[in-house]
Amino acid sequence: MSYSVEWSDDARNQLAATWLQHVAARQAITSAQNQIDRLLAADPLRNAVSAVEELYFSEVAPLRAQYEISDAGRLVTVVAVRWRP
């Protein structure tokens, strides 16, 4: 059973800023974001690392996404994204 994946406004803004700042890596950033969406939708705990109190992160180079999971609503919310070369 899959999860819905949403990106918070802050995470979307961070992703956009990263995309604008790293011109040479735009394709890699876009590919990583798509891969993060697929992984989290399929199984958000499979490749997750627990960060702090109900926050997890997953890395797909060159990005690290931090997210929350709501099992009741089968929803994953990406709350932050960082450049991780």
mmCIF file as gemmi writes it, N, C-alpha and C atoms, coordinates in Angstrom:
data_model
loop_
_atom_site.group_PDB
_atom_site.id
_atom_site.type_symbol
_atom_site.label_atom_id
_atom_site.label_alt_id
_atom_site.label_comp_id
_atom_site.label_asym_id
_atom_site.label_entity_id
_atom_site.label_seq_id
_atom_site.pdbx_PDB_ins_code
_atom_site.Cartn_x
_atom_site.Cartn_y
_atom_site.Cartn_z
_atom_site.occupancy
_atom_site.B_iso_or_equiv
_atom_site.pdbx_formal_charge
_atom_site.auth_seq_id
_atom_site.auth_asym_id
_atom_site.pdbx_PDB_model_num
ATOM 1 N N . MET Axp A 1 ? 0.84 -1.178 0 1 0 ? 1 A 1
ATOM 2 C CA . MET Axp A 1 ? 0 0 0 1 0 ? 1 A 1
ATOM 3 C C . MET Axp A 1 ? 0.886 1.242 0 1 0 ? 1 A 1
ATOM 4 N N . SER Axp A 2 ? 0.647 2.154 -0.883 1 0 ? 2 A 1
ATOM 5 C CA . SER Axp A 2 ? 1.533 3.301 -1.029 1 0 ? 2 A 1
ATOM 6 C C . SER Axp A 2 ? 1.103 4.482 -0.166 1 0 ? 2 A 1
ATOM 7 N N . TYR Axp A 3 ? 2.027 5.391 -0.012 1 0 ? 3 A 1
ATOM 8 C CA . TYR Axp A 3 ? 1.818 6.623 0.724 1 0 ? 3 A 1
ATOM 9 C C . TYR Axp A 3 ? 1.717 7.787 -0.26 1 0 ? 3 A 1
ATOM 10 N N . SER Axp A 4 ? 1.019 8.828 0.14 1 0 ? 4 A 1
ATOM 11 C CA . SER Axp A 4 ? 1.045 10.091 -0.598 1 0 ? 4 A 1
ATOM 12 C C . SER Axp A 4 ? 2.236 10.877 -0.072 1 0 ? 4 A 1
ATOM 13 N N . VAL Axp A 5 ? 2.888 11.598 -0.96 1 0 ? 5 A 1
ATOM 14 C CA . VAL Axp A 5 ? 4.052 12.396 -0.569 1 0 ? 5 A 1
ATOM 15 C C . VAL Axp A 5 ? 3.752 13.861 -0.869 1 0 ? 5 A 1
ATOM 16 N N . GLU Axp A 6 ? 3.902 14.683 0.152 1 0 ? 6 A 1
ATOM 17 C CA . GLU Axp A 6 ? 3.73 16.129 0.007 1 0 ? 6 A 1
ATOM 18 C C . GLU Axp A 6 ? 5.006 16.817 0.448 1 0 ? 6 A 1
ATOM 19 N N . TRP Axp A 7 ? 5.279 17.952 -0.155 1 0 ? 7 A 1
ATOM 20 C CA . TRP Axp A 7 ? 6.428 18.772 0.232 1 0 ? 7 A 1
ATOM 21 C C . TRP Axp A 7 ? 5.884 20.033 0.871 1 0 ? 7 A 1
ATOM 22 N N . SER Axp A 8 ? 6.38 20.351 2.069 1 0 ? 8 A 1
ATOM 23 C CA . SER Axp A 8 ? 5.961 21.58 2.735 1 0 ? 8 A 1
ATOM 24 C C . SER Axp A 8 ? 6.45 22.778 1.918 1 0 ? 8 A 1
ATOM 25 N N . ASP Axp A 9 ? 5.875 23.931 2.184 1 0 ? 9 A 1
ATOM 26 C CA . ASP Axp A 9 ? 6.318 25.15 1.488 1 0 ? 9 A 1
ATOM 27 C C . ASP Axp A 9 ? 7.804 25.398 1.731 1 0 ? 9 A 1
ATOM 28 N N . ASP Axp A 10 ? 8.258 25.204 2.974 1 0 ? 10 A 1
ATOM 29 C CA . ASP Axp A 10 ? 9.677 25.404 3.276 1 0 ? 10 A 1
ATOM 30 C C . ASP Axp A 10 ? 10.547 24.453 2.462 1 0 ? 10 A 1
ATOM 31 N N . ALA Axp A 11 ? 10.16 23.191 2.384 1 0 ? 11 A 1
ATOM 32 C CA . ALA Axp A 11 ? 10.947 22.213 1.629 1 0 ? 11 A 1
ATOM 33 C C . ALA Axp A 11 ? 10.966 22.561 0.144 1 0 ? 11 A 1
ATOM 34 N N . ARG Axp A 12 ? 9.829 22.969 -0.397 1 0 ? 12 A 1
ATOM 35 C CA . ARG Axp A 12 ? 9.796 23.37 -1.815 1 0 ? 12 A 1
ATOM 36 C C . ARG Axp A 12 ? 10.682 24.577 -2.061 1 0 ? 12 A 1
ATOM 37 N N . ASN Axp A 13 ? 10.67 25.541 -1.145 1 0 ? 13 A 1
ATOM 38 C CA . ASN Axp A 13 ? 11.526 26.722 -1.286 1 0 ? 13 A 1
ATOM 39 C C . ASN Axp A 13 ? 13 26.351 -1.196 1 0 ? 13 A 1
ATOM 40 N N . GLN Axp A 14 ? 13.34 25.439 -0.298 1 0 ? 14 A 1
ATOM 41 C CA . GLN Axp A 14 ? 14.722 24.98 -0.175 1 0 ? 14 A 1
ATOM 42 C C . GLN Axp A 14 ? 15.166 24.246 -1.44 1 0 ? 14 A 1
ATOM 43 N N . LEU Axp A 15 ? 14.276 23.421 -1.992 1 0 ? 15 A 1
ATOM 44 C CA . LEU Axp A 15 ? 14.586 22.701 -3.227 1 0 ? 15 A 1
ATOM 45 C C . LEU Axp A 15 ? 14.802 23.678 -4.376 1 0 ? 15 A 1
ATOM 46 N N . ALA Axp A 16 ? 13.938 24.669 -4.483 1 0 ? 16 A 1
ATOM 47 C CA . ALA Axp A 16 ? 14.07 25.674 -5.551 1 0 ? 16 A 1
ATOM 48 C C . ALA Axp A 16 ? 15.367 26.46 -5.399 1 0 ? 16 A 1
ATOM 49 N N . ALA Axp A 17 ? 15.705 26.844 -4.189 1 0 ? 17 A 1
ATOM 50 C CA . ALA Axp A 17 ? 16.945 27.589 -3.957 1 0 ? 17 A 1
ATOM 51 C C . ALA Axp A 17 ? 18.158 26.743 -4.315 1 0 ? 17 A 1
ATOM 52 N N . THR Axp A 18 ? 18.117 25.461 -3.968 1 0 ? 18 A 1
ATOM 53 C CA . THR Axp A 18 ? 19.209 24.55 -4.306 1 0 ? 18 A 1
ATOM 54 C C . THR Axp A 18 ? 19.336 24.418 -5.818 1 0 ? 18 A 1
ATOM 55 N N . TRP Axp A 19 ? 18.208 24.283 -6.496 1 0 ? 19 A 1
ATOM 56 C CA . TRP Axp A 19 ? 18.201 24.14 -7.949 1 0 ? 19 A 1
ATOM 57 C C . TRP Axp A 19 ? 18.778 25.382 -8.621 1 0 ? 19 A 1
ATOM 58 N N . LEU Axp A 20 ? 18.427 26.569 -8.107 1 0 ? 20 A 1
ATOM 59 C CA . LEU Axp A 20 ? 18.936 27.821 -8.676 1 0 ? 20 A 1
ATOM 60 C C . LEU Axp A 20 ? 20.42 28.019 -8.388 1 0 ? 20 A 1
ATOM 61 N N . GLN Axp A 21 ? 20.867 27.596 -7.231 1 0 ? 21 A 1
ATOM 62 C CA . GLN Axp A 21 ? 22.255 27.8 -6.815 1 0 ? 21 A 1
ATOM 63 C C . GLN Axp A 21 ? 23.227 26.866 -7.522 1 0 ? 21 A 1
ATOM 64 N N . HIS Axp A 22 ? 22.798 25.661 -7.846 1 0 ? 22 A 1
ATOM 65 C CA . HIS Axp A 22 ? 23.695 24.642 -8.404 1 0 ? 22 A 1
ATOM 66 C C . HIS Axp A 22 ? 23.311 24.348 -9.858 1 0 ? 22 A 1
ATOM 67 N N . VAL Axp A 23 ? 23.607 25.29 -10.711 1 0 ? 23 A 1
ATOM 68 C CA . VAL Axp A 23 ? 23.203 25.223 -12.12 1 0 ? 23 A 1
ATOM 69 C C . VAL Axp A 23 ? 23.707 23.949 -12.795 1 0 ? 23 A 1
ATOM 70 N N . ALA Axp A 24 ? 24.937 23.583 -12.545 1 0 ? 24 A 1
ATOM 71 C CA . ALA Axp A 24 ? 25.528 22.419 -13.211 1 0 ? 24 A 1
ATOM 72 C C . ALA Axp A 24 ? 24.906 21.102 -12.743 1 0 ? 24 A 1
ATOM 73 N N . ALA Axp A 25 ? 24.225 21.121 -11.608 1 0 ? 25 A 1
ATOM 74 C CA . ALA Axp A 25 ? 23.671 19.886 -11.041 1 0 ? 25 A 1
ATOM 75 C C . ALA Axp A 25 ? 22.15 19.826 -11.147 1 0 ? 25 A 1
ATOM 76 N N . ARG Axp A 26 ? 21.552 20.667 -11.958 1 0 ? 26 A 1
ATOM 77 C CA . ARG Axp A 26 ? 20.093 20.718 -12.016 1 0 ? 26 A 1
ATOM 78 C C . ARG Axp A 26 ? 19.457 19.384 -12.39 1 0 ? 26 A 1
ATOM 79 N N . GLN Axp A 27 ? 20.023 18.677 -13.337 1 0 ? 27 A 1
ATOM 80 C CA . GLN Axp A 27 ? 19.458 17.381 -13.726 1 0 ? 27 A 1
ATOM 81 C C . GLN Axp A 27 ? 19.556 16.39 -12.577 1 0 ? 27 A 1
ATOM 82 N N . ALA Axp A 28 ? 20.678 16.39 -11.883 1 0 ? 28 A 1
ATOM 83 C CA . ALA Axp A 28 ? 20.857 15.491 -10.739 1 0 ? 28 A 1
ATOM 84 C C . ALA Axp A 28 ? 19.883 15.834 -9.617 1 0 ? 28 A 1
ATOM 85 N N . ILE Axp A 29 ? 19.646 17.11 -9.392 1 0 ? 29 A 1
ATOM 86 C CA . ILE Axp A 29 ? 18.699 17.547 -8.36 1 0 ? 29 A 1
ATOM 87 C C . ILE Axp A 29 ? 17.291 17.096 -8.714 1 0 ? 29 A 1
ATOM 88 N N . THR Axp A 30 ? 16.902 17.297 -9.95 1 0 ? 30 A 1
ATOM 89 C CA . THR Axp A 30 ? 15.566 16.887 -10.392 1 0 ? 30 A 1
ATOM 90 C C . THR Axp A 30 ? 15.4 15.374 -10.297 1 0 ? 30 A 1
ATOM 91 N N . SER Axp A 31 ? 16.41 14.638 -10.724 1 0 ? 31 A 1
ATOM 92 C CA . SER Axp A 31 ? 16.353 13.174 -10.641 1 0 ? 31 A 1
ATOM 93 C C . SER Axp A 31 ? 16.277 12.694 -9.196 1 0 ? 31 A 1
ATOM 94 N N . ALA Axp A 32 ? 17.05 13.321 -8.323 1 0 ? 32 A 1
ATOM 95 C CA . ALA Axp A 32 ? 17.041 12.944 -6.905 1 0 ? 32 A 1
ATOM 96 C C . ALA Axp A 32 ? 15.679 13.226 -6.282 1 0 ? 32 A 1
ATOM 97 N N . GLN Axp A 33 ? 15.098 14.359 -6.603 1 0 ? 33 A 1
ATOM 98 C CA . GLN Axp A 33 ? 13.779 14.695 -6.06 1 0 ? 33 A 1
ATOM 99 C C . GLN Axp A 33 ? 12.733 13.682 -6.517 1 0 ? 33 A 1
ATOM 100 N N . ASN Axp A 34 ? 12.781 13.295 -7.775 1 0 ? 34 A 1
ATOM 101 C CA . ASN Axp A 34 ? 11.85 12.285 -8.279 1 0 ? 34 A 1
ATOM 102 C C . ASN Axp A 34 ? 12.071 10.936 -7.6 1 0 ? 34 A 1
ATOM 103 N N . GLN Axp A 35 ? 13.309 10.562 -7.395 1 0 ? 35 A 1
ATOM 104 C CA . GLN Axp A 35 ? 13.627 9.297 -6.728 1 0 ? 35 A 1
ATOM 105 C C . GLN Axp A 35 ? 13.172 9.324 -5.264 1 0 ? 35 A 1
ATOM 106 N N . ILE Axp A 36 ? 13.369 10.44 -4.594 1 0 ? 36 A 1
ATOM 107 C CA . ILE Axp A 36 ? 12.9 10.584 -3.214 1 0 ? 36 A 1
ATOM 108 C C . ILE Axp A 36 ? 11.388 10.391 -3.162 1 0 ? 36 A 1
ATOM 109 N N . ASP Axp A 37 ? 10.667 11.023 -4.068 1 0 ? 37 A 1
ATOM 110 C CA . ASP Axp A 37 ? 9.211 10.865 -4.109 1 0 ? 37 A 1
ATOM 111 C C . ASP Axp A 37 ? 8.817 9.396 -4.282 1 0 ? 37 A 1
ATOM 112 N N . ARG Axp A 38 ? 9.487 8.693 -5.194 1 0 ? 38 A 1
ATOM 113 C CA . ARG Axp A 38 ? 9.16 7.283 -5.436 1 0 ? 38 A 1
ATOM 114 C C . ARG Axp A 38 ? 9.461 6.418 -4.217 1 0 ? 38 A 1
ATOM 115 N N . LEU Axp A 39 ? 10.625 6.619 -3.616 1 0 ? 39 A 1
ATOM 116 C CA . LEU Axp A 39 ? 11.008 5.824 -2.446 1 0 ? 39 A 1
ATOM 117 C C . LEU Axp A 39 ? 10.061 6.047 -1.274 1 0 ? 39 A 1
ATOM 118 N N . LEU Axp A 40 ? 9.74 7.297 -1.013 1 0 ? 40 A 1
ATOM 119 C CA . LEU Axp A 40 ? 8.872 7.604 0.122 1 0 ? 40 A 1
ATOM 120 C C . LEU Axp A 40 ? 7.449 7.12 -0.119 1 0 ? 40 A 1
ATOM 121 N N . ALA Axp A 41 ? 6.986 7.195 -1.337 1 0 ? 41 A 1
ATOM 122 C CA . ALA Axp A 41 ? 5.634 6.719 -1.648 1 0 ? 41 A 1
ATOM 123 C C . ALA Axp A 41 ? 5.545 5.206 -1.484 1 0 ? 41 A 1
ATOM 124 N N . ALA Axp A 42 ? 6.591 4.498 -1.843 1 0 ? 42 A 1
ATOM 125 C CA . ALA Axp A 42 ? 6.58 3.037 -1.782 1 0 ? 42 A 1
ATOM 126 C C . ALA Axp A 42 ? 6.73 2.521 -0.352 1 0 ? 42 A 1
ATOM 127 N N . ASP Axp A 43 ? 7.692 3.065 0.384 1 0 ? 43 A 1
ATOM 128 C CA . ASP Axp A 43 ? 7.952 2.583 1.744 1 0 ? 43 A 1
ATOM 129 C C . ASP Axp A 43 ? 8.851 3.594 2.454 1 0 ? 43 A 1
ATOM 130 N N . PRO Axp A 44 ? 8.264 4.542 3.183 1 0 ? 44 A 1
ATOM 131 C CA . PRO Axp A 44 ? 9.062 5.618 3.776 1 0 ? 44 A 1
ATOM 132 C C . PRO Axp A 44 ? 10.012 5.177 4.883 1 0 ? 44 A 1
ATOM 133 N N . LEU Axp A 45 ? 9.862 3.968 5.39 1 0 ? 45 A 1
ATOM 134 C CA . LEU Axp A 45 ? 10.768 3.494 6.44 1 0 ? 45 A 1
ATOM 135 C C . LEU Axp A 45 ? 11.883 2.598 5.923 1 0 ? 45 A 1
ATOM 136 N N . ARG Axp A 46 ? 11.758 2.119 4.704 1 0 ? 46 A 1
ATOM 137 C CA . ARG Axp A 46 ? 12.722 1.154 4.168 1 0 ? 46 A 1
ATOM 138 C C . ARG Axp A 46 ? 14.153 1.688 4.186 1 0 ? 46 A 1
ATOM 139 N N . ASN Axp A 47 ? 14.373 2.867 3.656 1 0 ? 47 A 1
ATOM 140 C CA . ASN Axp A 47 ? 15.721 3.437 3.59 1 0 ? 47 A 1
ATOM 141 C C . ASN Axp A 47 ? 15.884 4.634 4.512 1 0 ? 47 A 1
ATOM 142 N N . ALA Axp A 48 ? 15.035 4.731 5.506 1 0 ? 48 A 1
ATOM 143 C CA . ALA Axp A 48 ? 15.04 5.889 6.392 1 0 ? 48 A 1
ATOM 144 C C . ALA Axp A 48 ? 16.067 5.749 7.505 1 0 ? 48 A 1
ATOM 145 N N . VAL Axp A 49 ? 16.535 6.884 7.94 1 0 ? 49 A 1
ATOM 146 C CA . VAL Axp A 49 ? 17.344 6.975 9.136 1 0 ? 49 A 1
ATOM 147 C C . VAL Axp A 49 ? 16.563 7.865 10.086 1 0 ? 49 A 1
ATOM 148 N N . SER Axp A 50 ? 16.373 7.409 11.307 1 0 ? 50 A 1
ATOM 149 C CA . SER Axp A 50 ? 15.642 8.2 12.289 1 0 ? 50 A 1
ATOM 150 C C . SER Axp A 50 ? 16.507 9.373 12.714 1 0 ? 50 A 1
ATOM 151 N N . ALA Axp A 51 ? 15.95 10.571 12.644 1 0 ? 51 A 1
ATOM 152 C CA . ALA Axp A 51 ? 16.686 11.77 13.023 1 0 ? 51 A 1
ATOM 153 C C . ALA Axp A 51 ? 16.383 12.105 14.479 1 0 ? 51 A 1
ATOM 154 N N . VAL Axp A 52 ? 15.245 12.686 14.725 1 0 ? 52 A 1
ATOM 155 C CA . VAL Axp A 52 ? 14.788 13.03 16.071 1 0 ? 52 A 1
ATOM 156 C C . VAL Axp A 52 ? 13.279 12.9 16.1 1 0 ? 52 A 1
ATOM 157 N N . GLU Axp A 53 ? 12.748 12.545 17.241 1 0 ? 53 A 1
ATOM 158 C CA . GLU Axp A 53 ? 11.316 12.471 17.472 1 0 ? 53 A 1
ATOM 159 C C . GLU Axp A 53 ? 10.435 12.517 16.225 1 0 ? 53 A 1
ATOM 160 N N . GLU Axp A 54 ? 10.208 11.37 15.65 1 0 ? 54 A 1
ATOM 161 C CA . GLU Axp A 54 ? 9.295 11.2 14.533 1 0 ? 54 A 1
ATOM 162 C C . GLU Axp A 54 ? 9.711 11.927 13.256 1 0 ? 54 A 1
ATOM 163 N N . LEU Axp A 55 ? 10.964 12.311 13.17 1 0 ? 55 A 1
ATOM 164 C CA . LEU Axp A 55 ? 11.513 12.861 11.934 1 0 ? 55 A 1
ATOM 165 C C . LEU Axp A 55 ? 12.514 11.858 11.385 1 0 ? 55 A 1
ATOM 166 N N . TYR Axp A 56 ? 12.48 11.684 10.085 1 0 ? 56 A 1
ATOM 167 C CA . TYR Axp A 56 ? 13.361 10.751 9.406 1 0 ? 56 A 1
ATOM 168 C C . TYR Axp A 56 ? 14.068 11.481 8.279 1 0 ? 56 A 1
ATOM 169 N N . PHE Axp A 57 ? 15.157 10.912 7.798 1 0 ? 57 A 1
ATOM 170 C CA . PHE Axp A 57 ? 15.754 11.456 6.595 1 0 ? 57 A 1
ATOM 171 C C . PHE Axp A 57 ? 16.177 10.339 5.668 1 0 ? 57 A 1
ATOM 172 N N . SER Axp A 58 ? 16.24 10.703 4.417 1 0 ? 58 A 1
ATOM 173 C CA . SER Axp A 58 ? 16.653 9.782 3.382 1 0 ? 58 A 1
ATOM 174 C C . SER Axp A 58 ? 17.545 10.567 2.418 1 0 ? 58 A 1
ATOM 175 N N . GLU Axp A 59 ? 18.612 9.934 1.963 1 0 ? 59 A 1
ATOM 176 C CA . GLU Axp A 59 ? 19.532 10.6 1.048 1 0 ? 59 A 1
ATOM 177 C C . GLU Axp A 59 ? 19.499 9.952 -0.322 1 0 ? 59 A 1
ATOM 178 N N . VAL Axp A 60 ? 19.364 10.781 -1.317 1 0 ? 60 A 1
ATOM 179 C CA . VAL Axp A 60 ? 19.551 10.403 -2.712 1 0 ? 60 A 1
ATOM 180 C C . VAL Axp A 60 ? 20.418 11.513 -3.274 1 0 ? 60 A 1
ATOM 181 N N . ALA Axp A 61 ? 21.672 11.2 -3.537 1 0 ? 61 A 1
ATOM 182 C CA . ALA Axp A 61 ? 22.621 12.228 -3.959 1 0 ? 61 A 1
ATOM 183 C C . ALA Axp A 61 ? 22.077 13.027 -5.134 1 0 ? 61 A 1
ATOM 184 N N . PRO Axp A 62 ? 22.165 14.326 -5.065 1 0 ? 62 A 1
ATOM 185 C CA . PRO Axp A 62 ? 22.861 15.148 -4.08 1 0 ? 62 A 1
ATOM 186 C C . PRO Axp A 62 ? 21.949 15.758 -3.009 1 0 ? 62 A 1
ATOM 187 N N . LEU Axp A 63 ? 20.836 15.128 -2.691 1 0 ? 63 A 1
ATOM 188 C CA . LEU Axp A 63 ? 19.894 15.702 -1.735 1 0 ? 63 A 1
ATOM 189 C C . LEU Axp A 63 ? 19.708 14.834 -0.494 1 0 ? 63 A 1
ATOM 190 N N . ARG Axp A 64 ? 19.392 15.496 0.604 1 0 ? 64 A 1
ATOM 191 C CA . ARG Axp A 64 ? 18.946 14.823 1.834 1 0 ? 64 A 1
ATOM 192 C C . ARG Axp A 64 ? 17.583 15.421 2.18 1 0 ? 64 A 1
ATOM 193 N N . ALA Axp A 65 ? 16.58 14.563 2.244 1 0 ? 65 A 1
ATOM 194 C CA . ALA Axp A 65 ? 15.223 15.003 2.574 1 0 ? 65 A 1
ATOM 195 C C . ALA Axp A 65 ? 14.891 14.576 3.998 1 0 ? 65 A 1
ATOM 196 N N . GLN Axp A 66 ? 14.342 15.5 4.763 1 0 ? 66 A 1
ATOM 197 C CA . GLN Axp A 66 ? 13.88 15.195 6.113 1 0 ? 66 A 1
ATOM 198 C C . GLN Axp A 66 ? 12.36 15.191 6.075 1 0 ? 66 A 1
ATOM 199 N N . TYR Axp A 67 ? 11.736 14.202 6.715 1 0 ? 67 A 1
ATOM 200 C CA . TYR Axp A 67 ? 10.296 14.048 6.568 1 0 ? 67 A 1
ATOM 201 C C . TYR Axp A 67 ? 9.63 13.443 7.792 1 0 ? 67 A 1
ATOM 202 N N . GLU Axp A 68 ? 8.312 13.58 7.809 1 0 ? 68 A 1
ATOM 203 C CA . GLU Axp A 68 ? 7.449 13.012 8.843 1 0 ? 68 A 1
ATOM 204 C C . GLU Axp A 68 ? 6.531 11.998 8.173 1 0 ? 68 A 1
ATOM 205 N N . ILE Axp A 69 ? 6.111 11.011 8.95 1 0 ? 69 A 1
ATOM 206 C CA . ILE Axp A 69 ? 5.219 9.976 8.428 1 0 ? 69 A 1
ATOM 207 C C . ILE Axp A 69 ? 3.945 9.954 9.256 1 0 ? 69 A 1
ATOM 208 N N . SER Axp A 70 ? 2.803 9.97 8.572 1 0 ? 70 A 1
ATOM 209 C CA . SER Axp A 70 ? 1.515 9.776 9.222 1 0 ? 70 A 1
ATOM 210 C C . SER Axp A 70 ? 0.945 8.463 8.714 1 0 ? 70 A 1
ATOM 211 N N . ASP Axp A 71 ? 1.057 7.422 9.551 1 0 ? 71 A 1
ATOM 212 C CA . ASP Axp A 71 ? 0.533 6.12 9.144 1 0 ? 71 A 1
ATOM 213 C C . ASP Axp A 71 ? -0.979 6.143 9.014 1 0 ? 71 A 1
ATOM 214 N N . ALA Axp A 72 ? -1.644 6.894 9.874 1 0 ? 72 A 1
ATOM 215 C CA . ALA Axp A 72 ? -3.108 6.954 9.844 1 0 ? 72 A 1
ATOM 216 C C . ALA Axp A 72 ? -3.604 7.481 8.497 1 0 ? 72 A 1
ATOM 217 N N . GLY Axp A 73 ? -2.957 8.505 7.987 1 0 ? 73 A 1
ATOM 218 C CA . GLY Axp A 73 ? -3.366 9.089 6.712 1 0 ? 73 A 1
ATOM 219 C C . GLY Axp A 73 ? -2.55 8.597 5.531 1 0 ? 73 A 1
ATOM 220 N N . ARG Axp A 74 ? -1.595 7.667 5.812 1 0 ? 74 A 1
ATOM 221 C CA . ARG Axp A 74 ? -0.693 7.163 4.767 1 0 ? 74 A 1
ATOM 222 C C . ARG Axp A 74 ? -0.078 8.324 3.995 1 0 ? 74 A 1
ATOM 223 N N . LEU Axp A 75 ? 0.466 9.277 4.78 1 0 ? 75 A 1
ATOM 224 C CA . LEU Axp A 75 ? 1.012 10.51 4.231 1 0 ? 75 A 1
ATOM 225 C C . LEU Axp A 75 ? 2.434 10.721 4.717 1 0 ? 75 A 1
ATOM 226 N N . VAL Axp A 76 ? 3.3 11.079 3.78 1 0 ? 76 A 1
ATOM 227 C CA . VAL Axp A 76 ? 4.665 11.476 4.091 1 0 ? 76 A 1
ATOM 228 C C . VAL Axp A 76 ? 4.784 12.953 3.741 1 0 ? 76 A 1
ATOM 229 N N . THR Axp A 77 ? 5.282 13.735 4.693 1 0 ? 77 A 1
ATOM 230 C CA . THR Axp A 77 ? 5.469 15.162 4.451 1 0 ? 77 A 1
ATOM 231 C C . THR Axp A 77 ? 6.951 15.48 4.536 1 0 ? 77 A 1
ATOM 232 N N . VAL Axp A 78 ? 7.518 15.907 3.417 1 0 ? 78 A 1
ATOM 233 C CA . VAL Axp A 78 ? 8.912 16.348 3.393 1 0 ? 78 A 1
ATOM 234 C C . VAL Axp A 78 ? 8.924 17.752 3.988 1 0 ? 78 A 1
ATOM 235 N N . VAL Axp A 79 ? 9.692 17.925 5.066 1 0 ? 79 A 1
ATOM 236 C CA . VAL Axp A 79 ? 9.699 19.204 5.772 1 0 ? 79 A 1
ATOM 237 C C . VAL Axp A 79 ? 10.966 20.02 5.499 1 0 ? 79 A 1
ATOM 238 N N . ALA Axp A 80 ? 12 19.363 4.997 1 0 ? 80 A 1
ATOM 239 C CA . ALA Axp A 80 ? 13.24 20.072 4.684 1 0 ? 80 A 1
ATOM 240 C C . ALA Axp A 80 ? 14.034 19.27 3.654 1 0 ? 80 A 1
ATOM 241 N N . VAL Axp A 81 ? 14.82 19.984 2.879 1 0 ? 81 A 1
ATOM 242 C CA . VAL Axp A 81 ? 15.695 19.327 1.905 1 0 ? 81 A 1
ATOM 243 C C . VAL Axp A 81 ? 16.993 20.11 1.858 1 0 ? 81 A 1
ATOM 244 N N . ARG Axp A 82 ? 18.087 19.383 1.824 1 0 ? 82 A 1
ATOM 245 C CA . ARG Axp A 82 ? 19.422 20.005 1.844 1 0 ? 82 A 1
ATOM 246 C C . ARG Axp A 82 ? 20.285 19.441 0.726 1 0 ? 82 A 1
ATOM 247 N N . TRP Axp A 83 ? 21.224 20.242 0.282 1 0 ? 83 A 1
ATOM 248 C CA . TRP Axp A 83 ? 22.241 19.85 -0.682 1 0 ? 83 A 1
ATOM 249 C C . TRP Axp A 83 ? 23.263 18.978 0.023 1 0 ? 83 A 1
ATOM 250 N N . ARG Axp A 84 ? 23.512 17.788 -0.496 1 0 ? 84 A 1
ATOM 251 C CA . ARG Axp A 84 ? 24.484 16.861 0.07 1 0 ? 84 A 1
ATOM 252 C C . ARG Axp A 84 ? 25.345 16.304 -1.064 1 0 ? 84 A 1
ATOM 253 N N . PRO Axp A 85 ? 26.363 17.056 -1.495 1 0 ? 85 A 1
ATOM 254 C CA . PRO Axp A 85 ? 27.171 16.582 -2.639 1 0 ? 85 A 1
ATOM 255 C C . PRO Axp A 85 ? 27.926 15.296 -2.347 1 0 ? 85 A 1
